Amino acid sequence: MSTTIVTAPAELLPSRGPFRLAFGVVIAIVVVIVLGAMTTSTGSGLAFADWPLSDGEFMPERSLTTVDGFLEHFHRLAAASAGLMALALAIWMVVARRGSVAARVVAWFGGTLIAVQGVIGGTGVLAELPVWSSVTHGVLAQVILSIFACLTYQLSQRYQDTRPVVDVAPGSGRKLMVFTVALLIGQTVLGGIARHGNSSHALWTHAGNALTVFLVVVIASGFAAGRLGSIPGLRGIARSLATLLILQIVLGFVALIIRNSAGKTPENVANLGTAAVISVHVLIGALLTVLAATLAAHVFRGTRRVG
């Protein structure tokens, strides 16, 4: 009597190593966003006028002796580190055949976007920070963070264990989730134009649109938690999204009051407290987009067709 051994396909095998590295990439990108936000808030974007080196060196003296030099240079180093980690992740997933084919494509796509974002940021420095490059650079950071957060979920045990919700129609809530993520990205674009272009019109549109964002996020979170709450981890994400949204709106009005009306000028280095508050507002905006994208990923996973 013979025994047949059934080997699971690559996408069903445990992916703890790639999962941990993907999570590490997410943390690295958060660090990049924080340093980038502080660089912009303090007007330090042109602390070094050259790129990819700084003052022609890998580790210039001013990166350790001045605030603006430290923020700009270590922002560059953190971005390069995140890019190398993303490249290592993509290669690992292909060589070791970890994750589904779609997950491997996402890994390479996310890594490519990091490279594109770095080139946009570098050419922006060489061109003395035009608005288009600064806004694109900032928005891409949040998109990339969301991509790797979703990839981390795809490589997790939770993703493998999630079964389709049987009491709702397949595909339920997907359009709402996609619209929510798109709305948050649009809000980020408005904020970026206001921040980098010092546009009062974009600023007040961004502030006024906060009510629309609030309503849509609350509706999306409520729907997901109420109709699809059996999906593992979904309720926690929905609660975190709603809570963080309230904090973000409050912090946004605080930032509106304390901001420098002159915009991102080098003089802002003298007021690191104000720069930190505004930078936290930027960071929470990124985390909101990430949570919305992760919530969407959970909804997509839990509402797929059986089989």
ChimeraX commands (.cxc) that place a marker at each C-alpha (Angstrom):
marker #1 position 0.00,0.00,0.00 radius 0.5
marker #1 position 1.58,3.27,-1.08 radius 0.5
marker #1 position 1.33,6.59,0.67 radius 0.5
marker #1 position 0.86,9.77,-1.33 radius 0.5
marker #1 position 2.43,12.93,0.08 radius 0.5
marker #1 position 0.67,16.10,-0.99 radius 0.5
marker #1 position 2.88,19.19,-1.07 radius 0.5
marker #1 position 1.17,22.54,-0.63 radius 0.5
marker #1 position 1.76,25.13,-3.36 radius 0.5
marker #1 position 4.21,27.94,-2.61 radius 0.5
marker #1 position 1.51,30.47,-1.83 radius 0.5
marker #1 position 0.17,28.23,0.95 radius 0.5
marker #1 position 3.51,27.60,2.65 radius 0.5
marker #1 position 4.41,29.56,5.81 radius 0.5
marker #1 position 6.13,32.86,4.93 radius 0.5
marker #1 position 7.39,33.99,8.33 radius 0.5
marker #1 position 10.72,35.23,7.05 radius 0.5
marker #1 position 9.34,37.36,4.20 radius 0.5
marker #1 position 6.51,38.46,6.49 radius 0.5
marker #1 position 8.97,39.78,9.07 radius 0.5
marker #1 position 11.06,41.51,6.41 radius 0.5
marker #1 position 7.96,43.07,4.83 radius 0.5
marker #1 position 6.96,44.38,8.25 radius 0.5
marker #1 position 10.48,45.75,8.62 radius 0.5
marker #1 position 10.08,47.58,5.31 radius 0.5
marker #1 position 6.85,49.12,6.62 radius 0.5
marker #1 position 8.65,50.38,9.75 radius 0.5
marker #1 position 11.52,51.72,7.63 radius 0.5
marker #1 position 9.11,53.64,5.40 radius 0.5
marker #1 position 7.39,55.13,8.46 radius 0.5
marker #1 position 10.80,56.40,9.60 radius 0.5
marker #1 position 11.38,57.85,6.13 radius 0.5
marker #1 position 8.03,59.66,6.26 radius 0.5
marker #1 position 8.72,61.08,9.73 radius 0.5
marker #1 position 12.15,62.37,8.72 radius 0.5
marker #1 position 10.76,63.68,5.43 radius 0.5
marker #1 position 7.92,65.47,7.21 radius 0.5
marker #1 position 10.36,67.08,9.64 radius 0.5
marker #1 position 12.63,68.05,6.75 radius 0.5
marker #1 position 9.76,69.84,5.02 radius 0.5
marker #1 position 8.34,71.35,8.22 radius 0.5
marker #1 position 11.71,72.88,9.11 radius 0.5
marker #1 position 12.44,74.04,5.57 radius 0.5
marker #1 position 15.53,71.81,5.42 radius 0.5
marker #1 position 14.93,70.30,2.00 radius 0.5
marker #1 position 17.86,72.18,0.46 radius 0.5
marker #1 position 20.29,71.67,3.31 radius 0.5
marker #1 position 22.37,69.84,0.71 radius 0.5
marker #1 position 22.08,71.12,-2.85 radius 0.5
marker #1 position 23.63,68.00,-4.41 radius 0.5
marker #1 position 22.32,64.46,-4.81 radius 0.5
marker #1 position 22.71,61.49,-4.33 radius 0.5
marker #1 position 25.67,62.44,-2.14 radius 0.5
marker #1 position 25.50,65.27,0.38 radius 0.5
marker #1 position 28.23,67.90,0.05 radius 0.5
marker #1 position 29.88,65.31,-2.16 radius 0.5
marker #1 position 30.22,62.85,0.74 radius 0.5
marker #1 position 28.42,59.78,2.05 radius 0.5
marker #1 position 28.47,61.11,5.62 radius 0.5
marker #1 position 29.12,64.87,5.58 radius 0.5
marker #1 position 30.08,66.70,8.75 radius 0.5
marker #1 position 27.03,68.97,8.64 radius 0.5
marker #1 position 24.75,65.91,8.92 radius 0.5
marker #1 position 26.00,65.53,12.49 radius 0.5
marker #1 position 26.46,69.17,13.48 radius 0.5
marker #1 position 23.35,70.96,12.16 radius 0.5
marker #1 position 19.65,70.24,12.52 radius 0.5
marker #1 position 18.78,70.83,8.88 radius 0.5
marker #1 position 21.73,68.75,7.70 radius 0.5
marker #1 position 20.81,65.90,10.04 radius 0.5
marker #1 position 17.17,65.79,8.95 radius 0.5
marker #1 position 17.83,65.95,5.22 radius 0.5
marker #1 position 20.78,63.56,5.14 radius 0.5
marker #1 position 19.30,60.90,7.41 radius 0.5
marker #1 position 16.05,61.15,5.47 radius 0.5
marker #1 position 18.08,60.15,2.41 radius 0.5
marker #1 position 19.85,57.34,4.27 radius 0.5
marker #1 position 16.57,55.99,5.66 radius 0.5
marker #1 position 15.02,56.02,2.18 radius 0.5
marker #1 position 18.01,54.17,0.72 radius 0.5
marker #1 position 17.80,51.60,3.52 radius 0.5
marker #1 position 14.08,51.05,2.89 radius 0.5
marker #1 position 14.81,50.58,-0.81 radius 0.5
marker #1 position 17.51,47.97,-0.15 radius 0.5
marker #1 position 15.21,46.11,2.25 radius 0.5
marker #1 position 12.44,46.12,-0.36 radius 0.5
marker #1 position 14.85,44.79,-2.99 radius 0.5
marker #1 position 15.99,42.02,-0.65 radius 0.5
marker #1 position 12.37,41.11,0.05 radius 0.5
marker #1 position 11.47,40.90,-3.64 radius 0.5
marker #1 position 14.50,38.73,-4.44 radius 0.5
marker #1 position 13.86,36.48,-1.44 radius 0.5
marker #1 position 10.24,35.93,-2.45 radius 0.5
marker #1 position 11.20,34.98,-6.00 radius 0.5
marker #1 position 14.19,32.78,-5.17 radius 0.5
marker #1 position 12.49,30.98,-2.26 radius 0.5
marker #1 position 9.08,30.96,-4.00 radius 0.5
marker #1 position 7.37,32.50,-1.01 radius 0.5
marker #1 position 3.97,34.14,-1.31 radius 0.5
marker #1 position 1.66,33.96,-4.28 radius 0.5
marker #1 position 2.64,35.16,-7.74 radius 0.5
marker #1 position 0.52,38.25,-7.13 radius 0.5
marker #1 position 2.40,38.97,-3.87 radius 0.5
marker #1 position 5.73,38.72,-5.68 radius 0.5
marker #1 position 4.52,41.16,-8.31 radius 0.5
marker #1 position 3.41,43.54,-5.55 radius 0.5
marker #1 position 6.84,43.27,-3.91 radius 0.5
marker #1 position 8.64,44.20,-7.13 radius 0.5
marker #1 position 6.15,46.95,-7.92 radius 0.5
marker #1 position 6.54,48.48,-4.45 radius 0.5
marker #1 position 10.34,48.32,-4.68 radius 0.5
marker #1 position 10.27,49.96,-8.10 radius 0.5
marker #1 position 8.09,52.76,-6.75 radius 0.5
marker #1 position 10.63,53.37,-3.97 radius 0.5
marker #1 position 13.33,53.81,-6.62 radius 0.5
marker #1 position 11.10,56.14,-8.65 radius 0.5
marker #1 position 10.27,58.15,-5.55 radius 0.5
marker #1 position 13.95,58.49,-4.70 radius 0.5
marker #1 position 14.77,59.75,-8.20 radius 0.5
marker #1 position 11.90,62.26,-8.04 radius 0.5
marker #1 position 13.12,63.49,-4.65 radius 0.5
marker #1 position 16.71,63.76,-5.85 radius 0.5
marker #1 position 15.90,65.57,-9.08 radius 0.5
marker #1 position 13.62,67.83,-7.06 radius 0.5
marker #1 position 16.58,68.84,-4.90 radius 0.5
marker #1 position 18.69,69.53,-7.99 radius 0.5
marker #1 position 15.84,71.66,-9.38 radius 0.5
marker #1 position 15.48,73.51,-6.02 radius 0.5
marker #1 position 12.30,71.74,-4.93 radius 0.5
marker #1 position 9.58,72.58,-7.48 radius 0.5
marker #1 position 6.08,72.00,-6.13 radius 0.5
marker #1 position 5.27,69.15,-8.52 radius 0.5
marker #1 position 8.24,67.05,-7.42 radius 0.5
marker #1 position 7.76,67.69,-3.71 radius 0.5
marker #1 position 4.04,66.84,-3.82 radius 0.5
marker #1 position 4.62,63.73,-5.93 radius 0.5
marker #1 position 7.47,62.65,-3.65 radius 0.5
marker #1 position 5.29,63.00,-0.54 radius 0.5
marker #1 position 2.18,61.35,-1.96 radius 0.5
marker #1 position 4.18,58.42,-3.33 radius 0.5
marker #1 position 5.58,57.81,0.16 radius 0.5
marker #1 position 2.09,57.16,1.49 radius 0.5
marker #1 position 1.12,55.01,-1.49 radius 0.5
marker #1 position 4.28,52.92,-1.08 radius 0.5
marker #1 position 3.63,52.52,2.64 radius 0.5
marker #1 position 0.12,51.27,1.90 radius 0.5
marker #1 position 1.42,48.83,-0.72 radius 0.5
marker #1 position 3.89,47.24,1.68 radius 0.5
marker #1 position 1.35,47.15,4.50 radius 0.5
marker #1 position -0.99,45.19,2.23 radius 0.5
marker #1 position 1.90,42.95,1.14 radius 0.5
marker #1 position 2.69,42.26,4.79 radius 0.5
marker #1 position -0.93,41.18,5.26 radius 0.5
marker #1 position -0.69,38.94,2.19 radius 0.5
marker #1 position 2.31,37.18,3.72 radius 0.5
marker #1 position 0.70,36.76,7.13 radius 0.5
marker #1 position -0.89,33.69,8.68 radius 0.5
marker #1 position -4.07,35.73,9.15 radius 0.5
marker #1 position -4.38,36.11,5.39 radius 0.5
marker #1 position -4.05,32.36,4.87 radius 0.5
marker #1 position -6.56,31.58,7.61 radius 0.5
marker #1 position -9.26,34.03,6.47 radius 0.5
marker #1 position -12.26,32.29,4.94 radius 0.5
marker #1 position -14.91,33.97,2.79 radius 0.5
marker #1 position -17.84,35.44,4.74 radius 0.5
marker #1 position -20.79,33.21,3.89 radius 0.5
marker #1 position -23.68,35.51,4.79 radius 0.5
marker #1 position -22.80,38.39,2.43 radius 0.5
marker #1 position -22.60,38.49,-1.35 radius 0.5
marker #1 position -19.09,38.08,-2.82 radius 0.5
marker #1 position -17.46,41.44,-3.46 radius 0.5
marker #1 position -19.59,43.29,-0.88 radius 0.5
marker #1 position -18.10,46.61,0.21 radius 0.5
marker #1 position -15.17,46.56,-2.20 radius 0.5
marker #1 position -16.12,49.68,-4.14 radius 0.5
marker #1 position -16.71,51.57,-0.88 radius 0.5
marker #1 position -13.26,50.59,0.39 radius 0.5
marker #1 position -11.53,51.59,-2.83 radius 0.5
marker #1 position -13.34,54.93,-2.82 radius 0.5
marker #1 position -12.28,55.53,0.79 radius 0.5
marker #1 position -8.61,54.89,0.01 radius 0.5
marker #1 position -8.80,57.10,-3.11 radius 0.5
marker #1 position -10.42,59.90,-1.10 radius 0.5
marker #1 position -7.67,59.77,1.51 radius 0.5
marker #1 position -5.00,59.90,-1.18 radius 0.5
marker #1 position -6.79,62.87,-2.75 radius 0.5
marker #1 position -6.80,64.58,0.64 radius 0.5
marker #1 position -3.06,63.94,0.84 radius 0.5
marker #1 position -2.54,65.56,-2.56 radius 0.5
marker #1 position -4.42,68.67,-1.42 radius 0.5
marker #1 position -2.40,68.81,1.76 radius 0.5
marker #1 position 0.82,68.39,-0.21 radius 0.5
marker #1 position -0.03,71.26,-2.57 radius 0.5
marker #1 position -0.90,73.48,0.40 radius 0.5
marker #1 position 2.27,72.45,2.24 radius 0.5
marker #1 position 4.80,72.62,-0.58 radius 0.5
marker #1 position 3.19,75.34,-2.67 radius 0.5
marker #1 position 2.01,77.45,0.28 radius 0.5
marker #1 position -1.36,77.63,-1.49 radius 0.5
marker #1 position -4.12,79.08,0.69 radius 0.5
marker #1 position -6.77,77.79,-1.72 radius 0.5
marker #1 position -5.47,74.22,-1.45 radius 0.5
marker #1 position -5.12,74.62,2.32 radius 0.5
marker #1 position -8.73,75.63,2.91 radius 0.5
marker #1 position -10.00,73.04,0.43 radius 0.5
marker #1 position -7.99,70.45,2.35 radius 0.5
marker #1 position -9.48,71.66,5.65 radius 0.5
marker #1 position -13.03,71.80,4.30 radius 0.5
marker #1 position -12.75,68.37,2.74 radius 0.5
marker #1 position -11.95,66.91,6.17 radius 0.5
marker #1 position -15.70,66.66,6.88 radius 0.5
marker #1 position -16.27,64.59,3.73 radius 0.5
marker #1 position -13.33,62.35,4.62 radius 0.5
marker #1 position -14.70,61.91,8.13 radius 0.5
marker #1 position -18.14,60.86,6.91 radius 0.5
marker #1 position -16.85,58.45,4.28 radius 0.5
marker #1 position -14.32,56.81,6.64 radius 0.5
marker #1 position -16.95,56.41,9.36 radius 0.5
marker #1 position -19.40,54.85,6.88 radius 0.5
marker #1 position -16.74,52.50,5.49 radius 0.5
marker #1 position -15.51,51.49,8.93 radius 0.5
marker #1 position -19.05,50.97,10.21 radius 0.5
marker #1 position -20.04,48.88,7.22 radius 0.5
marker #1 position -16.93,46.71,7.44 radius 0.5
marker #1 position -17.26,46.13,11.18 radius 0.5
marker #1 position -21.01,45.56,11.03 radius 0.5
marker #1 position -21.35,43.34,7.95 radius 0.5
marker #1 position -17.91,41.74,7.76 radius 0.5
marker #1 position -16.85,41.72,11.39 radius 0.5
marker #1 position -16.20,37.98,11.34 radius 0.5
marker #1 position -13.07,38.55,9.21 radius 0.5
marker #1 position -10.11,38.15,11.63 radius 0.5
marker #1 position -8.62,41.47,12.66 radius 0.5
marker #1 position -11.09,43.59,10.72 radius 0.5
marker #1 position -12.95,45.09,13.69 radius 0.5
marker #1 position -9.69,46.21,15.30 radius 0.5
marker #1 position -8.58,47.95,12.12 radius 0.5
marker #1 position -11.96,49.66,11.74 radius 0.5
marker #1 position -11.88,50.95,15.33 radius 0.5
marker #1 position -8.30,52.17,14.97 radius 0.5
marker #1 position -9.17,53.94,11.73 radius 0.5
marker #1 position -12.12,55.81,13.28 radius 0.5
marker #1 position -10.15,56.74,16.41 radius 0.5
marker #1 position -7.13,57.97,14.47 radius 0.5
marker #1 position -9.37,59.99,12.18 radius 0.5
marker #1 position -10.78,61.99,15.11 radius 0.5
marker #1 position -7.26,62.65,16.40 radius 0.5
marker #1 position -6.15,63.72,12.93 radius 0.5
marker #1 position -8.95,66.27,12.54 radius 0.5
marker #1 position -8.18,67.83,15.93 radius 0.5
marker #1 position -4.46,67.90,15.16 radius 0.5
marker #1 position -5.14,69.37,11.74 radius 0.5
marker #1 position -6.85,72.41,13.21 radius 0.5
marker #1 position -4.02,72.80,15.73 radius 0.5
marker #1 position -1.50,72.70,12.87 radius 0.5
marker #1 position -3.60,75.25,10.98 radius 0.5
marker #1 position -3.35,77.66,13.91 radius 0.5
marker #1 position 0.35,77.30,14.71 radius 0.5
marker #1 position 1.78,76.98,11.19 radius 0.5
marker #1 position 4.11,79.58,9.72 radius 0.5
marker #1 position 2.16,81.50,7.08 radius 0.5
marker #1 position 5.38,81.90,5.09 radius 0.5
marker #1 position 5.45,78.15,4.44 radius 0.5
marker #1 position 8.46,75.85,4.54 radius 0.5
marker #1 position 11.24,78.36,5.14 radius 0.5
marker #1 position 14.64,77.54,6.73 radius 0.5
marker #1 position 13.74,79.80,9.66 radius 0.5
marker #1 position 11.36,77.06,10.85 radius 0.5
marker #1 position 14.35,75.15,12.22 radius 0.5
marker #1 position 14.25,77.54,15.19 radius 0.5
marker #1 position 10.81,76.21,16.19 radius 0.5
marker #1 position 11.10,72.43,16.30 radius 0.5
marker #1 position 7.98,72.09,18.46 radius 0.5
marker #1 position 5.74,73.52,15.76 radius 0.5
marker #1 position 7.52,71.48,13.11 radius 0.5
marker #1 position 7.00,68.31,15.17 radius 0.5
marker #1 position 3.25,68.92,15.58 radius 0.5
marker #1 position 2.79,69.49,11.85 radius 0.5
marker #1 position 4.93,66.45,11.08 radius 0.5
marker #1 position 2.81,64.26,13.36 radius 0.5
marker #1 position -0.22,65.46,11.41 radius 0.5
marker #1 position 1.50,64.28,8.22 radius 0.5
marker #1 position 2.40,60.95,9.81 radius 0.5
marker #1 position -1.15,60.30,11.02 radius 0.5
marker #1 position -2.42,61.11,7.54 radius 0.5
marker #1 position -0.11,58.40,6.19 radius 0.5
marker #1 position -1.27,55.94,8.86 radius 0.5
marker #1 position -4.91,56.65,8.00 radius 0.5
marker #1 position -4.24,55.78,4.37 radius 0.5
marker #1 position -2.42,52.62,5.44 radius 0.5
marker #1 position -5.24,51.53,7.74 radius 0.5
marker #1 position -7.83,52.20,5.03 radius 0.5
marker #1 position -5.79,50.21,2.50 radius 0.5
marker #1 position -5.31,47.36,4.98 radius 0.5
marker #1 position -9.02,47.38,5.80 radius 0.5
marker #1 position -9.73,47.19,2.07 radius 0.5
marker #1 position -7.34,44.25,1.77 radius 0.5
marker #1 position -9.19,42.42,4.56 radius 0.5
marker #1 position -12.52,43.10,2.87 radius 0.5
marker #1 position -11.25,41.87,-0.50 radius 0.5
marker #1 position -9.88,38.71,1.12 radius 0.5
marker #1 position -13.04,37.98,3.08 radius 0.5
marker #1 position -15.50,38.62,0.25 radius 0.5
marker #1 position -13.83,36.55,-2.47 radius 0.5
marker #1 position -15.86,33.85,-4.18 radius 0.5
marker #1 position -15.57,30.41,-2.64 radius 0.5
marker #1 position -13.22,28.30,-4.72 radius 0.5
marker link #1:1,2 radius 0.2
marker link #1:2,3 radius 0.2
marker link #1:3,4 radius 0.2
marker link #1:4,5 radius 0.2
marker link #1:5,6 radius 0.2
marker link #1:6,7 radius 0.2
marker link #1:7,8 radius 0.2
marker link #1:8,9 radius 0.2
marker link #1:9,10 radius 0.2
marker link #1:10,11 radius 0.2
marker link #1:11,12 radius 0.2
marker link #1:12,13 radius 0.2
marker link #1:13,14 radius 0.2
marker link #1:14,15 radius 0.2
marker link #1:15,16 radius 0.2
marker link #1:16,17 radius 0.2
marker link #1:17,18 radius 0.2
marker link #1:18,19 radius 0.2
marker link #1:19,20 radius 0.2
marker link #1:20,21 radius 0.2
marker link #1:21,22 radius 0.2
marker link #1:22,23 radius 0.2
marker link #1:23,24 radius 0.2
marker link #1:24,25 radius 0.2
marker link #1:25,26 radius 0.2
marker link #1:26,27 radius 0.2
marker link #1:27,28 radius 0.2
marker link #1:28,29 radius 0.2
marker link #1:29,30 radius 0.2
marker link #1:30,31 radius 0.2
marker link #1:31,32 radius 0.2
marker link #1:32,33 radius 0.2
marker link #1:33,34 radius 0.2
marker link #1:34,35 radius 0.2
marker link #1:35,36 radius 0.2
marker link #1:36,37 radius 0.2
marker link #1:37,38 radius 0.2
marker link #1:38,39 radius 0.2
marker link #1:39,40 radius 0.2
marker link #1:40,41 radius 0.2
marker link #1:41,42 radius 0.2
marker link #1:42,43 radius 0.2
marker link #1:43,44 radius 0.2
marker link #1:44,45 radius 0.2
marker link #1:45,46 radius 0.2
marker link #1:46,47 radius 0.2
marker link #1:47,48 radius 0.2
marker link #1:48,49 radius 0.2
marker link #1:49,50 radius 0.2
marker link #1:50,51 radius 0.2
marker link #1:51,52 radius 0.2
marker link #1:52,53 radius 0.2
marker link #1:53,54 radius 0.2
marker link #1:54,55 radius 0.2
marker link #1:55,56 radius 0.2
marker link #1:56,57 radius 0.2
marker link #1:57,58 radius 0.2
marker link #1:58,59 radius 0.2
marker link #1:59,60 radius 0.2
marker link #1:60,61 radius 0.2
marker link #1:61,62 radius 0.2
marker link #1:62,63 radius 0.2
marker link #1:63,64 radius 0.2
marker link #1:64,65 radius 0.2
marker link #1:65,66 radius 0.2
marker link #1:66,67 radius 0.2
marker link #1:67,68 radius 0.2
marker link #1:68,69 radius 0.2
marker link #1:69,70 radius 0.2
marker link #1:70,71 radius 0.2
marker link #1:71,72 radius 0.2
marker link #1:72,73 radius 0.2
marker link #1:73,74 radius 0.2
marker link #1:74,75 radius 0.2
marker link #1:75,76 radius 0.2
marker link #1:76,77 radius 0.2
marker link #1:77,78 radius 0.2
marker link #1:78,79 radius 0.2
marker link #1:79,80 radius 0.2
marker link #1:80,81 radius 0.2
marker link #1:81,82 radius 0.2
marker link #1:82,83 radius 0.2
marker link #1:83,84 radius 0.2
marker link #1:84,85 radius 0.2
marker link #1:85,86 radius 0.2
marker link #1:86,87 radius 0.2
marker link #1:87,88 radius 0.2
marker link #1:88,89 radius 0.2
marker link #1:89,90 radius 0.2
marker link #1:90,91 radius 0.2
marker link #1:91,92 radius 0.2
marker link #1:92,93 radius 0.2
marker link #1:93,94 radius 0.2
marker link #1:94,95 radius 0.2
marker link #1:95,96 radius 0.2
marker link #1:96,97 radius 0.2
marker link #1:97,98 radius 0.2
marker link #1:98,99 radius 0.2
marker link #1:99,100 radius 0.2
marker link #1:100,101 radius 0.2
marker link #1:101,102 radius 0.2
marker link #1:102,103 radius 0.2
marker link #1:103,104 radius 0.2
marker link #1:104,105 radius 0.2
marker link #1:105,106 radius 0.2
marker link #1:106,107 radius 0.2
marker link #1:107,108 radius 0.2
marker link #1:108,109 radius 0.2
marker link #1:109,110 radius 0.2
marker link #1:110,111 radius 0.2
marker link #1:111,112 radius 0.2
marker link #1:112,113 radius 0.2
marker link #1:113,114 radius 0.2
marker link #1:114,115 radius 0.2
marker link #1:115,116 radius 0.2
marker link #1:116,117 radius 0.2
marker link #1:117,118 radius 0.2
marker link #1:118,119 radius 0.2
marker link #1:119,120 radius 0.2
marker link #1:120,121 radius 0.2
marker link #1:121,122 radius 0.2
marker link #1:122,123 radius 0.2
marker link #1:123,124 radius 0.2
marker link #1:124,125 radius 0.2
marker link #1:125,126 radius 0.2
marker link #1:126,127 radius 0.2
marker link #1:127,128 radius 0.2
marker link #1:128,129 radius 0.2
marker link #1:129,130 radius 0.2
marker link #1:130,131 radius 0.2
marker link #1:131,132 radius 0.2
marker link #1:132,133 radius 0.2
marker link #1:133,134 radius 0.2
marker link #1:134,135 radius 0.2
marker link #1:135,136 radius 0.2
marker link #1:136,137 radius 0.2
marker link #1:137,138 radius 0.2
marker link #1:138,139 radius 0.2
marker link #1:139,140 radius 0.2
marker link #1:140,141 radius 0.2
marker link #1:141,142 radius 0.2
marker link #1:142,143 radius 0.2
marker link #1:143,144 radius 0.2
marker link #1:144,145 radius 0.2
marker link #1:145,146 radius 0.2
marker link #1:146,147 radius 0.2
marker link #1:147,148 radius 0.2
marker link #1:148,149 radius 0.2
marker link #1:149,150 radius 0.2
marker link #1:150,151 radius 0.2
marker link #1:151,152 radius 0.2
marker link #1:152,153 radius 0.2
marker link #1:153,154 radius 0.2
marker link #1:154,155 radius 0.2
marker link #1:155,156 radius 0.2
marker link #1:156,157 radius 0.2
marker link #1:157,158 radius 0.2
marker link #1:158,159 radius 0.2
marker link #1:159,160 radius 0.2
marker link #1:160,161 radius 0.2
marker link #1:161,162 radius 0.2
marker link #1:162,163 radius 0.2
marker link #1:163,164 radius 0.2
marker link #1:164,165 radius 0.2
marker link #1:165,166 radius 0.2
marker link #1:166,167 radius 0.2
marker link #1:167,168 radius 0.2
marker link #1:168,169 radius 0.2
marker link #1:169,170 radius 0.2
marker link #1:170,171 radius 0.2
marker link #1:171,172 radius 0.2
marker link #1:172,173 radius 0.2
marker link #1:173,174 radius 0.2
marker link #1:174,175 radius 0.2
marker link #1:175,176 radius 0.2
marker link #1:176,177 radius 0.2
marker link #1:177,178 radius 0.2
marker link #1:178,179 radius 0.2
marker link #1:179,180 radius 0.2
marker link #1:180,181 radius 0.2
marker link #1:181,182 radius 0.2
marker link #1:182,183 radius 0.2
marker link #1:183,184 radius 0.2
marker link #1:184,185 radius 0.2
marker link #1:185,186 radius 0.2
marker link #1:186,187 radius 0.2
marker link #1:187,188 radius 0.2
marker link #1:188,189 radius 0.2
marker link #1:189,190 radius 0.2
marker link #1:190,191 radius 0.2
marker link #1:191,192 radius 0.2
marker link #1:192,193 radius 0.2
marker link #1:193,194 radius 0.2
marker link #1:194,195 radius 0.2
marker link #1:195,196 radius 0.2
marker link #1:196,197 radius 0.2
marker link #1:197,198 radius 0.2
marker link #1:198,199 radius 0.2
marker link #1:199,200 radius 0.2
marker link #1:200,201 radius 0.2
marker link #1:201,202 radius 0.2
marker link #1:202,203 radius 0.2
marker link #1:203,204 radius 0.2
marker link #1:204,205 radius 0.2
marker link #1:205,206 radius 0.2
marker link #1:206,207 radius 0.2
marker link #1:207,208 radius 0.2
marker link #1:208,209 radius 0.2
marker link #1:209,210 radius 0.2
marker link #1:210,211 radius 0.2
marker link #1:211,212 radius 0.2
marker link #1:212,213 radius 0.2
marker link #1:213,214 radius 0.2
marker link #1:214,215 radius 0.2
marker link #1:215,216 radius 0.2
marker link #1:216,217 radius 0.2
marker link #1:217,218 radius 0.2
marker link #1:218,219 radius 0.2
marker link #1:219,220 radius 0.2
marker link #1:220,221 radius 0.2
marker link #1:221,222 radius 0.2
marker link #1:222,223 radius 0.2
marker link #1:223,224 radius 0.2
marker link #1:224,225 radius 0.2
marker link #1:225,226 radius 0.2
marker link #1:226,227 radius 0.2
marker link #1:227,228 radius 0.2
marker link #1:228,229 radius 0.2
marker link #1:229,230 radius 0.2
marker link #1:230,231 radius 0.2
marker link #1:231,232 radius 0.2
marker link #1:232,233 radius 0.2
marker link #1:233,234 radius 0.2
marker link #1:234,235 radius 0.2
marker link #1:235,236 radius 0.2
marker link #1:236,237 radius 0.2
marker link #1:237,238 radius 0.2
marker link #1:238,239 radius 0.2
marker link #1:239,240 radius 0.2
marker link #1:240,241 radius 0.2
marker link #1:241,242 radius 0.2
marker link #1:242,243 radius 0.2
marker link #1:243,244 radius 0.2
marker link #1:244,245 radius 0.2
marker link #1:245,246 radius 0.2
marker link #1:246,247 radius 0.2
marker link #1:247,248 radius 0.2
marker link #1:248,249 radius 0.2
marker link #1:249,250 radius 0.2
marker link #1:250,251 radius 0.2
marker link #1:251,252 radius 0.2
marker link #1:252,253 radius 0.2
marker link #1:253,254 radius 0.2
marker link #1:254,255 radius 0.2
marker link #1:255,256 radius 0.2
marker link #1:256,257 radius 0.2
marker link #1:257,258 radius 0.2
marker link #1:258,259 radius 0.2
marker link #1:259,260 radius 0.2
marker link #1:260,261 radius 0.2
marker link #1:261,262 radius 0.2
marker link #1:262,263 radius 0.2
marker link #1:263,264 radius 0.2
marker link #1:264,265 radius 0.2
marker link #1:265,266 radius 0.2
marker link #1:266,267 radius 0.2
marker link #1:267,268 radius 0.2
marker link #1:268,269 radius 0.2
marker link #1:269,270 radius 0.2
marker link #1:270,271 radius 0.2
marker link #1:271,272 radius 0.2
marker link #1:272,273 radius 0.2
marker link #1:273,274 radius 0.2
marker link #1:274,275 radius 0.2
marker link #1:275,276 radius 0.2
marker link #1:276,277 radius 0.2
marker link #1:277,278 radius 0.2
marker link #1:278,279 radius 0.2
marker link #1:279,280 radius 0.2
marker link #1:280,281 radius 0.2
marker link #1:281,282 radius 0.2
marker link #1:282,283 radius 0.2
marker link #1:283,284 radius 0.2
marker link #1:284,285 radius 0.2
marker link #1:285,286 radius 0.2
marker link #1:286,287 radius 0.2
marker link #1:287,288 radius 0.2
marker link #1:288,289 radius 0.2
marker link #1:289,290 radius 0.2
marker link #1:290,291 radius 0.2
marker link #1:291,292 radius 0.2
marker link #1:292,293 radius 0.2
marker link #1:293,294 radius 0.2
marker link #1:294,295 radius 0.2
marker link #1:295,296 radius 0.2
marker link #1:296,297 radius 0.2
marker link #1:297,298 radius 0.2
marker link #1:298,299 radius 0.2
marker link #1:299,300 radius 0.2
marker link #1:300,301 radius 0.2
marker link #1:301,302 radius 0.2
marker link #1:302,303 radius 0.2
marker link #1:303,304 radius 0.2
marker link #1:304,305 radius 0.2
marker link #1:305,306 radius 0.2
marker link #1:306,307 radius 0.2
view
